[in-house]
Amino acid sequence: MEKIALGMGSLRLLSGTIEVTAAILMIYFGTVERAMMINAGLAIVGPTVLILVTALGLFGLAGEISFVKLVLVFSGAILILIGLWK
């Protein structure tokens, strides 16, 4: 297995673990206020993982695809974040 693919998968696994842990904490605390605080923390985790995994993928593909395509893929990830900005 390629190291970059392993890194990408590991980051997603970590992100998923954080999401599940947050859901359990929301249920445990049982108040809307605490759930919103936990949810606010998750708002930082999701985009960060998206950018890191995309960056790793692009780094792994750097020698295989053209620079223009690398820029287009990275720009697409940035546009997703801009589209979700509240």
Buried (B, 14 or more C-beta within 10 A) or exposed (E): EEEBEEBBEEBBEEBEEBBEEBBEBBEEEEEEEEBEEBEEEBEEBBBEBBBBBBEBBBEBEEEEEEEEEBEEBBEEBEEEEEEEEE
